Amino acid sequence: MIRIQSPGRGSALIGPGFFRPLRNAEEIEQSTPVILRHVNGNDRQFDIWRALAVGG
């Protein structure tokens, strides 16, 4: 699982065929044990990661 964060899109947990927006600090903190990598990016990078997760 990857957690990605961008200024305009917020944060999300992304994996193969899996996408879940993280809406608050508590959800972000709870996702820490399952992530392999945290990515800070821009909105375009966020959209690319989301497309890869949803589209395969």
CHARMM-style PDB file with segment names, atoms N, HN, CA, C and O in Angstrom:
ATOM      1  N   MET     1       0.822  -1.180   0.000  1.00  0.00      PROA
ATOM      2  CA  MET     1       0.000   0.000   0.000  1.00  0.00      PROA
ATOM      3  C   MET     1       0.867   1.245   0.000  1.00  0.00      PROA
ATOM      4  O   MET     1       1.942   1.277   0.600  1.00  0.00      PROA
ATOM      5  N   ILE     2       0.393   2.238  -0.665  1.00  0.00      PROA
ATOM      6  HN  ILE     2      -0.480   2.211  -1.153  1.00  0.00      PROA
ATOM      7  CA  ILE     2       1.066   3.531  -0.729  1.00  0.00      PROA
ATOM      8  C   ILE     2       0.098   4.587  -0.209  1.00  0.00      PROA
ATOM      9  O   ILE     2      -1.095   4.564  -0.511  1.00  0.00      PROA
ATOM     10  N   ARG     3       0.632   5.498   0.569  1.00  0.00      PROA
ATOM     11  HN  ARG     3       1.602   5.516   0.814  1.00  0.00      PROA
ATOM     12  CA  ARG     3      -0.165   6.653   0.983  1.00  0.00      PROA
ATOM     13  C   ARG     3       0.383   7.845   0.221  1.00  0.00      PROA
ATOM     14  O   ARG     3       1.571   8.157   0.302  1.00  0.00      PROA
ATOM     15  N   ILE     4      -0.496   8.509  -0.523  1.00  0.00      PROA
ATOM     16  HN  ILE     4      -1.461   8.255  -0.590  1.00  0.00      PROA
ATOM     17  CA  ILE     4      -0.078   9.671  -1.290  1.00  0.00      PROA
ATOM     18  C   ILE     4      -0.786  10.901  -0.750  1.00  0.00      PROA
ATOM     19  O   ILE     4      -1.932  10.840  -0.305  1.00  0.00      PROA
ATOM     20  N   GLN     5      -0.077  12.014  -0.800  1.00  0.00      PROA
ATOM     21  HN  GLN     5       0.854  12.064  -1.162  1.00  0.00      PROA
ATOM     22  CA  GLN     5      -0.626  13.266  -0.299  1.00  0.00      PROA
ATOM     23  C   GLN     5      -0.302  14.374  -1.293  1.00  0.00      PROA
ATOM     24  O   GLN     5       0.837  14.508  -1.740  1.00  0.00      PROA
ATOM     25  N   SER     6      -1.319  15.168  -1.635  1.00  0.00      PROA
ATOM     26  HN  SER     6      -2.244  15.059  -1.271  1.00  0.00      PROA
ATOM     27  CA  SER     6      -1.106  16.318  -2.504  1.00  0.00      PROA
ATOM     28  C   SER     6      -1.871  17.513  -1.942  1.00  0.00      PROA
ATOM     29  O   SER     6      -2.849  17.335  -1.216  1.00  0.00      PROA
ATOM     30  N   PRO     7      -1.438  18.723  -2.271  1.00  0.00      PROA
ATOM     31  CA  PRO     7      -2.068  19.910  -1.707  1.00  0.00      PROA
ATOM     32  C   PRO     7      -3.549  20.055  -2.056  1.00  0.00      PROA
ATOM     33  O   PRO     7      -4.349  20.438  -1.201  1.00  0.00      PROA
ATOM     34  N   GLY     8      -3.917  19.758  -3.282  1.00  0.00      PROA
ATOM     35  HN  GLY     8      -3.267  19.448  -3.976  1.00  0.00      PROA
ATOM     36  CA  GLY     8      -5.301  19.961  -3.711  1.00  0.00      PROA
ATOM     37  C   GLY     8      -6.209  18.760  -3.549  1.00  0.00      PROA
ATOM     38  O   GLY     8      -7.427  18.916  -3.470  1.00  0.00      PROA
ATOM     39  N   ARG     9      -5.640  17.556  -3.499  1.00  0.00      PROA
ATOM     40  HN  ARG     9      -4.650  17.428  -3.563  1.00  0.00      PROA
ATOM     41  CA  ARG     9      -6.454  16.336  -3.452  1.00  0.00      PROA
ATOM     42  C   ARG     9      -6.513  15.710  -2.064  1.00  0.00      PROA
ATOM     43  O   ARG     9      -7.362  14.855  -1.809  1.00  0.00      PROA
ATOM     44  N   GLY    10      -5.632  16.119  -1.173  1.00  0.00      PROA
ATOM     45  HN  GLY    10      -4.942  16.814  -1.380  1.00  0.00      PROA
ATOM     46  CA  GLY    10      -5.602  15.535   0.169  1.00  0.00      PROA
ATOM     47  C   GLY    10      -4.749  14.287   0.203  1.00  0.00      PROA
ATOM     48  O   GLY    10      -3.741  14.197  -0.498  1.00  0.00      PROA
ATOM     49  N   SER    11      -5.152  13.318   1.020  1.00  0.00      PROA
ATOM     50  HN  SER    11      -5.970  13.391   1.589  1.00  0.00      PROA
ATOM     51  CA  SER    11      -4.400  12.073   1.176  1.00  0.00      PROA
ATOM     52  C   SER    11      -5.267  10.885   0.802  1.00  0.00      PROA
ATOM     53  O   SER    11      -6.493  10.939   0.899  1.00  0.00      PROA
ATOM     54  N   ALA    12      -4.612   9.805   0.372  1.00  0.00      PROA
ATOM     55  HN  ALA    12      -3.616   9.761   0.293  1.00  0.00      PROA
ATOM     56  CA  ALA    12      -5.334   8.588   0.026  1.00  0.00      PROA
ATOM     57  C   ALA    12      -4.424   7.387   0.224  1.00  0.00      PROA
ATOM     58  O   ALA    12      -3.198   7.488   0.181  1.00  0.00      PROA
ATOM     59  N   LEU    13      -5.060   6.263   0.439  1.00  0.00      PROA
ATOM     60  HN  LEU    13      -6.056   6.181   0.474  1.00  0.00      PROA
ATOM     61  CA  LEU    13      -4.384   4.974   0.533  1.00  0.00      PROA
ATOM     62  C   LEU    13      -4.619   4.270  -0.801  1.00  0.00      PROA
ATOM     63  O   LEU    13      -5.761   4.107  -1.229  1.00  0.00      PROA
ATOM     64  N   ILE    14      -3.542   3.857  -1.450  1.00  0.00      PROA
ATOM     65  HN  ILE    14      -2.614   3.989  -1.102  1.00  0.00      PROA
ATOM     66  CA  ILE    14      -3.640   3.285  -2.789  1.00  0.00      PROA
ATOM     67  C   ILE    14      -2.891   1.965  -2.839  1.00  0.00      PROA
ATOM     68  O   ILE    14      -1.771   1.851  -2.341  1.00  0.00      PROA
ATOM     69  N   GLY    15      -3.522   0.974  -3.444  1.00  0.00      PROA
ATOM     70  HN  GLY    15      -4.431   1.067  -3.849  1.00  0.00      PROA
ATOM     71  CA  GLY    15      -2.911  -0.328  -3.654  1.00  0.00      PROA
ATOM     72  C   GLY    15      -3.452  -0.924  -4.938  1.00  0.00      PROA
ATOM     73  O   GLY    15      -4.253  -0.281  -5.616  1.00  0.00      PROA
ATOM     74  N   PRO    16      -3.042  -2.128  -5.293  1.00  0.00      PROA
ATOM     75  CA  PRO    16      -3.546  -2.760  -6.514  1.00  0.00      PROA
ATOM     76  C   PRO    16      -5.068  -2.922  -6.460  1.00  0.00      PROA
ATOM     77  O   PRO    16      -5.590  -3.678  -5.641  1.00  0.00      PROA
ATOM     78  N   GLY    17      -5.761  -2.218  -7.325  1.00  0.00      PROA
ATOM     79  HN  GLY    17      -5.337  -1.604  -7.991  1.00  0.00      PROA
ATOM     80  CA  GLY    17      -7.220  -2.281  -7.356  1.00  0.00      PROA
ATOM     81  C   GLY    17      -7.894  -1.659  -6.149  1.00  0.00      PROA
ATOM     82  O   GLY    17      -9.063  -1.943  -5.886  1.00  0.00      PROA
ATOM     83  N   PHE    18      -7.192  -0.824  -5.414  1.00  0.00      PROA
ATOM     84  HN  PHE    18      -6.242  -0.594  -5.627  1.00  0.00      PROA
ATOM     85  CA  PHE    18      -7.727  -0.263  -4.171  1.00  0.00      PROA
ATOM     86  C   PHE    18      -7.416   1.225  -4.090  1.00  0.00      PROA
ATOM     87  O   PHE    18      -6.278   1.643  -4.301  1.00  0.00      PROA
ATOM     88  N   PHE    19      -8.425   2.012  -3.785  1.00  0.00      PROA
ATOM     89  HN  PHE    19      -9.350   1.673  -3.613  1.00  0.00      PROA
ATOM     90  CA  PHE    19      -8.253   3.447  -3.575  1.00  0.00      PROA
ATOM     91  C   PHE    19      -9.194   3.877  -2.468  1.00  0.00      PROA
ATOM     92  O   PHE    19     -10.398   3.624  -2.526  1.00  0.00      PROA
ATOM     93  N   ARG    20      -8.636   4.532  -1.455  1.00  0.00      PROA
ATOM     94  HN  ARG    20      -7.658   4.738  -1.407  1.00  0.00      PROA
ATOM     95  CA  ARG    20      -9.469   5.024  -0.358  1.00  0.00      PROA
ATOM     96  C   ARG    20      -8.970   6.395   0.085  1.00  0.00      PROA
ATOM     97  O   ARG    20      -7.835   6.531   0.541  1.00  0.00      PROA
ATOM     98  N   PRO    21      -9.825   7.413  -0.051  1.00  0.00      PROA
ATOM     99  CA  PRO    21      -9.431   8.737   0.445  1.00  0.00      PROA
ATOM    100  C   PRO    21      -9.316   8.722   1.965  1.00  0.00      PROA
ATOM    101  O   PRO    21     -10.117   8.081   2.646  1.00  0.00      PROA
ATOM    102  N   LEU    22      -8.335   9.417   2.489  1.00  0.00      PROA
ATOM    103  HN  LEU    22      -7.684   9.937   1.936  1.00  0.00      PROA
ATOM    104  CA  LEU    22      -8.166   9.563   3.933  1.00  0.00      PROA
ATOM    105  C   LEU    22      -8.610  10.978   4.279  1.00  0.00      PROA
ATOM    106  O   LEU    22      -7.983  11.952   3.863  1.00  0.00      PROA
ATOM    107  N   ARG    23      -9.684  11.086   5.036  1.00  0.00      PROA
ATOM    108  HN  ARG    23     -10.194  10.294   5.374  1.00  0.00      PROA
ATOM    109  CA  ARG    23     -10.368  12.363   5.209  1.00  0.00      PROA
ATOM    110  C   ARG    23      -9.925  13.185   6.414  1.00  0.00      PROA
ATOM    111  O   ARG    23     -10.202  14.384   6.466  1.00  0.00      PROA
ATOM    112  N   ASN    24      -9.249  12.580   7.378  1.00  0.00      PROA
ATOM    113  HN  ASN    24      -9.024  11.606   7.336  1.00  0.00      PROA
ATOM    114  CA  ASN    24      -8.835  13.346   8.556  1.00  0.00      PROA
ATOM    115  C   ASN    24      -7.525  12.779   9.122  1.00  0.00      PROA
ATOM    116  O   ASN    24      -7.038  11.737   8.684  1.00  0.00      PROA
ATOM    117  N   ALA    25      -6.976  13.494  10.101  1.00  0.00      PROA
ATOM    118  HN  ALA    25      -7.372  14.341  10.456  1.00  0.00      PROA
ATOM    119  CA  ALA    25      -5.686  13.100  10.675  1.00  0.00      PROA
ATOM    120  C   ALA    25      -5.741  11.727  11.325  1.00  0.00      PROA
ATOM    121  O   ALA    25      -4.750  10.997  11.302  1.00  0.00      PROA
ATOM    122  N   GLU    26      -6.873  11.362  11.902  1.00  0.00      PROA
ATOM    123  HN  GLU    26      -7.678  11.955  11.921  1.00  0.00      PROA
ATOM    124  CA  GLU    26      -7.001  10.051  12.541  1.00  0.00      PROA
ATOM    125  C   GLU    26      -6.875   8.921  11.513  1.00  0.00      PROA
ATOM    126  O   GLU    26      -6.182   7.935  11.765  1.00  0.00      PROA
ATOM    127  N   GLU    27      -7.531   9.052  10.368  1.00  0.00      PROA
ATOM    128  HN  GLU    27      -8.094   9.853  10.163  1.00  0.00      PROA
ATOM    129  CA  GLU    27      -7.426   8.032   9.324  1.00  0.00      PROA
ATOM    130  C   GLU    27      -6.004   7.942   8.778  1.00  0.00      PROA
ATOM    131  O   GLU    27      -5.516   6.851   8.481  1.00  0.00      PROA
ATOM    132  N   ILE    28      -5.344   9.082   8.646  1.00  0.00      PROA
ATOM    133  HN  ILE    28      -5.740   9.969   8.887  1.00  0.00      PROA
ATOM    134  CA  ILE    28      -3.958   9.090   8.161  1.00  0.00      PROA
ATOM    135  C   ILE    28      -3.058   8.362   9.144  1.00  0.00      PROA
ATOM    136  O   ILE    28      -2.217   7.558   8.741  1.00  0.00      PROA
ATOM    137  N   GLU    29      -3.228   8.638  10.428  1.00  0.00      PROA
ATOM    138  HN  GLU    29      -3.911   9.291  10.755  1.00  0.00      PROA
ATOM    139  CA  GLU    29      -2.422   7.979  11.456  1.00  0.00      PROA
ATOM    140  C   GLU    29      -2.690   6.478  11.501  1.00  0.00      PROA
ATOM    141  O   GLU    29      -1.755   5.693  11.662  1.00  0.00      PROA
ATOM    142  N   GLN    30      -3.942   6.067  11.362  1.00  0.00      PROA
ATOM    143  HN  GLN    30      -4.701   6.705  11.231  1.00  0.00      PROA
ATOM    144  CA  GLN    30      -4.293   4.648  11.404  1.00  0.00      PROA
ATOM    145  C   GLN    30      -3.752   3.896  10.198  1.00  0.00      PROA
ATOM    146  O   GLN    30      -3.561   2.682  10.273  1.00  0.00      PROA
ATOM    147  N   SER    31      -3.501   4.579   9.093  1.00  0.00      PROA
ATOM    148  HN  SER    31      -3.656   5.565   9.032  1.00  0.00      PROA
ATOM    149  CA  SER    31      -2.995   3.903   7.895  1.00  0.00      PROA
ATOM    150  C   SER    31      -1.498   3.629   7.963  1.00  0.00      PROA
ATOM    151  O   SER    31      -0.983   2.855   7.157  1.00  0.00      PROA
ATOM    152  N   THR    32      -0.798   4.237   8.893  1.00  0.00      PROA
ATOM    153  HN  THR    32      -1.217   4.866   9.548  1.00  0.00      PROA
ATOM    154  CA  THR    32       0.659   4.111   8.970  1.00  0.00      PROA
ATOM    155  C   THR    32       1.153   2.662   9.030  1.00  0.00      PROA
ATOM    156  O   THR    32       2.121   2.349   8.337  1.00  0.00      PROA
ATOM    157  N   PRO    33       0.552   1.758   9.813  1.00  0.00      PROA
ATOM    158  CA  PRO    33       1.084   0.383   9.867  1.00  0.00      PROA
ATOM    159  C   PRO    33       0.981  -0.400   8.555  1.00  0.00      PROA
ATOM    160  O   PRO    33       1.729  -1.358   8.361  1.00  0.00      PROA
ATOM    161  N   VAL    34       0.076  -0.019   7.653  1.00  0.00      PROA
ATOM    162  HN  VAL    34      -0.532   0.759   7.810  1.00  0.00      PROA
ATOM    163  CA  VAL    34      -0.122  -0.815   6.435  1.00  0.00      PROA
ATOM    164  C   VAL    34       0.574  -0.247   5.204  1.00  0.00      PROA
ATOM    165  O   VAL    34       0.565  -0.877   4.146  1.00  0.00      PROA
ATOM    166  N   ILE    35       1.176   0.931   5.325  1.00  0.00      PROA
ATOM    167  HN  ILE    35       1.183   1.443   6.184  1.00  0.00      PROA
ATOM    168  CA  ILE    35       1.804   1.504   4.130  1.00  0.00      PROA
ATOM    169  C   ILE    35       3.252   1.043   3.992  1.00  0.00      PROA
ATOM    170  O   ILE    35       3.962   0.851   4.980  1.00  0.00      PROA
ATOM    171  N   LEU    36       3.658   0.875   2.762  1.00  0.00      PROA
ATOM    172  HN  LEU    36       3.081   1.031   1.960  1.00  0.00      PROA
ATOM    173  CA  LEU    36       5.047   0.547   2.466  1.00  0.00      PROA
ATOM    174  C   LEU    36       5.816   1.799   2.076  1.00  0.00      PROA
ATOM    175  O   LEU    36       7.039   1.857   2.203  1.00  0.00      PROA
ATOM    176  N   ARG    37       5.082   2.805   1.598  1.00  0.00      PROA
ATOM    177  HN  ARG    37       4.088   2.759   1.496  1.00  0.00      PROA
ATOM    178  CA  ARG    37       5.729   4.012   1.103  1.00  0.00      PROA
ATOM    179  C   ARG    37       4.776   5.198   1.215  1.00  0.00      PROA
ATOM    180  O   ARG    37       3.575   5.058   0.980  1.00  0.00      PROA
ATOM    181  N   HSD    38       5.304   6.347   1.569  1.00  0.00      PROA
ATOM    182  HN  HSD    38       6.279   6.461   1.759  1.00  0.00      PROA
ATOM    183  CA  HSD    38       4.531   7.579   1.604  1.00  0.00      PROA
ATOM    184  C   HSD    38       5.073   8.489   0.514  1.00  0.00      PROA
ATOM    185  O   HSD    38       6.281   8.699   0.412  1.00  0.00      PROA
ATOM    186  N   VAL    39       4.173   9.029  -0.300  1.00  0.00      PROA
ATOM    187  HN  VAL    39       3.191   8.858  -0.217  1.00  0.00      PROA
ATOM    188  CA  VAL    39       4.567   9.879  -1.415  1.00  0.00      PROA
ATOM    189  C   VAL    39       3.923  11.249  -1.248  1.00  0.00      PROA
ATOM    190  O   VAL    39       2.701  11.353  -1.138  1.00  0.00      PROA
ATOM    191  N   ASN    40       4.733  12.290  -1.230  1.00  0.00      PROA
ATOM    192  HN  ASN    40       5.725  12.205  -1.319  1.00  0.00      PROA
ATOM    193  CA  ASN    40       4.233  13.658  -1.310  1.00  0.00      PROA
ATOM    194  C   ASN    40       4.326  14.064  -2.764  1.00  0.00      PROA
ATOM    195  O   ASN    40       5.393  13.975  -3.373  1.00  0.00      PROA
ATOM    196  N   GLY    41       3.218  14.507  -3.320  1.00  0.00      PROA
ATOM    197  HN  GLY    41       2.352  14.579  -2.825  1.00  0.00      PROA
ATOM    198  CA  GLY    41       3.239  14.876  -4.729  1.00  0.00      PROA
ATOM    199  C   GLY    41       2.289  16.007  -5.025  1.00  0.00      PROA
ATOM    200  O   GLY    41       1.633  16.551  -4.136  1.00  0.00      PROA
ATOM    201  N   ASN    42       2.230  16.348  -6.290  1.00  0.00      PROA
ATOM    202  HN  ASN    42       2.763  15.907  -7.012  1.00  0.00      PROA
ATOM    203  CA  ASN    42       1.292  17.373  -6.713  1.00  0.00      PROA
ATOM    204  C   ASN    42      -0.018  16.708  -7.141  1.00  0.00      PROA
ATOM    205  O   ASN    42      -0.124  15.482  -7.122  1.00  0.00      PROA
ATOM    206  N   ASP    43      -1.001  17.498  -7.521  1.00  0.00      PROA
ATOM    207  HN  ASP    43      -0.915  18.494  -7.536  1.00  0.00      PROA
ATOM    208  CA  ASP    43      -2.313  16.955  -7.872  1.00  0.00      PROA
ATOM    209  C   ASP    43      -2.249  16.028  -9.082  1.00  0.00      PROA
ATOM    210  O   ASP    43      -2.975  15.036  -9.141  1.00  0.00      PROA
ATOM    211  N   ARG    44      -1.392  16.341 -10.039  1.00  0.00      PROA
ATOM    212  HN  ARG    44      -0.802  17.147  -9.991  1.00  0.00      PROA
ATOM    213  CA  ARG    44      -1.263  15.487 -11.228  1.00  0.00      PROA
ATOM    214  C   ARG    44      -0.724  14.109 -10.853  1.00  0.00      PROA
ATOM    215  O   ARG    44      -1.219  13.091 -11.337  1.00  0.00      PROA
ATOM    216  N   GLN    45       0.288  14.079  -9.995  1.00  0.00      PROA
ATOM    217  HN  GLN    45       0.690  14.906  -9.602  1.00  0.00      PROA
ATOM    218  CA  GLN    45       0.834  12.801  -9.551  1.00  0.00      PROA
ATOM    219  C   GLN    45      -0.221  11.999  -8.790  1.00  0.00      PROA
ATOM    220  O   GLN    45      -0.318  10.782  -8.950  1.00  0.00      PROA
ATOM    221  N   PHE    46      -1.010  12.686  -7.962  1.00  0.00      PROA
ATOM    222  HN  PHE    46      -0.931  13.674  -7.831  1.00  0.00      PROA
ATOM    223  CA  PHE    46      -2.083  12.022  -7.224  1.00  0.00      PROA
ATOM    224  C   PHE    46      -3.050  11.358  -8.205  1.00  0.00      PROA
ATOM    225  O   PHE    46      -3.433  10.203  -8.015  1.00  0.00      PROA
ATOM    226  N   ASP    47      -3.445  12.087  -9.253  1.00  0.00      PROA
ATOM    227  HN  ASP    47      -3.134  13.025  -9.406  1.00  0.00      PROA
ATOM    228  CA  ASP    47      -4.380  11.542 -10.246  1.00  0.00      PROA
ATOM    229  C   ASP    47      -3.786  10.352 -10.989  1.00  0.00      PROA
ATOM    230  O   ASP    47      -4.503   9.400 -11.296  1.00  0.00      PROA
ATOM    231  N   ILE    48      -2.496  10.389 -11.280  1.00  0.00      PROA
ATOM    232  HN  ILE    48      -1.913  11.162 -11.030  1.00  0.00      PROA
ATOM    233  CA  ILE    48      -1.842   9.268 -11.961  1.00  0.00      PROA
ATOM    234  C   ILE    48      -1.845   8.032 -11.067  1.00  0.00      PROA
ATOM    235  O   ILE    48      -2.177   6.937 -11.521  1.00  0.00      PROA
ATOM    236  N   TRP    49      -1.474   8.205  -9.788  1.00  0.00      PROA
ATOM    237  HN  TRP    49      -1.204   9.094  -9.419  1.00  0.00      PROA
ATOM    238  CA  TRP    49      -1.486   7.060  -8.856  1.00  0.00      PROA
ATOM    239  C   TRP    49      -2.892   6.495  -8.725  1.00  0.00      PROA
ATOM    240  O   TRP    49      -3.069   5.276  -8.721  1.00  0.00      PROA
ATOM    241  N   ARG    50      -3.900   7.369  -8.618  1.00  0.00      PROA
ATOM    242  HN  ARG    50      -3.756   8.358  -8.622  1.00  0.00      PROA
ATOM    243  CA  ARG    50      -5.293   6.898  -8.496  1.00  0.00      PROA
ATOM    244  C   ARG    50      -5.705   6.119  -9.742  1.00  0.00      PROA
ATOM    245  O   ARG    50      -6.351   5.077  -9.635  1.00  0.00      PROA
ATOM    246  N   ALA    51      -5.340   6.612 -10.911  1.00  0.00      PROA
ATOM    247  HN  ALA    51      -4.815   7.459 -10.998  1.00  0.00      PROA
ATOM    248  CA  ALA    51      -5.678   5.913 -12.155  1.00  0.00      PROA
ATOM    249  C   ALA    51      -5.019   4.540 -12.219  1.00  0.00      PROA
ATOM    250  O   ALA    51      -5.635   3.579 -12.678  1.00  0.00      PROA
ATOM    251  N   LEU    52      -3.777   4.442 -11.763  1.00  0.00      PROA
ATOM    252  HN  LEU    52      -3.277   5.223 -11.389  1.00  0.00      PROA
ATOM    253  CA  LEU    52      -3.093   3.147 -11.749  1.00  0.00      PROA
ATOM    254  C   LEU    52      -3.774   2.179 -10.782  1.00  0.00      PROA
ATOM    255  O   LEU    52      -3.899   0.990 -11.075  1.00  0.00      PROA
ATOM    256  N   ALA    53      -4.209   2.682  -9.645  1.00  0.00      PROA
ATOM    257  HN  ALA    53      -4.107   3.648  -9.406  1.00  0.00      PROA
ATOM    258  CA  ALA    53      -4.841   1.814  -8.646  1.00  0.00      PROA
ATOM    259  C   ALA    53      -6.190   1.318  -9.137  1.00  0.00      PROA
ATOM    260  O   ALA    53      -6.510   0.139  -8.991  1.00  0.00      PROA
ATOM    261  N   VAL    54      -6.979   2.206  -9.717  1.00  0.00      PROA
ATOM    262  HN  VAL    54      -6.718   3.164  -9.836  1.00  0.00      PROA
ATOM    263  CA  VAL    54      -8.323   1.851 -10.146  1.00  0.00      PROA
ATOM    264  C   VAL    54      -8.310   1.117 -11.478  1.00  0.00      PROA
ATOM    265  O   VAL    54      -9.055   0.156 -11.670  1.00  0.00      PROA
ATOM    266  N   GLY    55      -7.466   1.570 -12.398  1.00  0.00      PROA
ATOM    267  HN  GLY    55      -6.861   2.351 -12.242  1.00  0.00      PROA
ATOM    268  CA  GLY    55      -7.441   0.982 -13.734  1.00  0.00      PROA
ATOM    269  C   GLY    55      -6.535  -0.211 -13.884  1.00  0.00      PROA
ATOM    270  O   GLY    55      -6.647  -0.949 -14.862  1.00  0.00      PROA
ATOM    271  N   GLY    56      -5.638  -0.422 -12.939  1.00  0.00      PROA
ATOM    272  HN  GLY    56      -5.547   0.177 -12.144  1.00  0.00      PROA
ATOM    273  CA  GLY    56      -4.746  -1.563 -13.000  1.00  0.00      PROA
ATOM    274  C   GLY    56      -3.465  -1.173 -13.637  1.00  0.00      PROA
ATOM    275  OT1 GLY    56      -2.569  -2.004 -13.783  1.00  0.00      PROA
TER     276      GLY     56
END
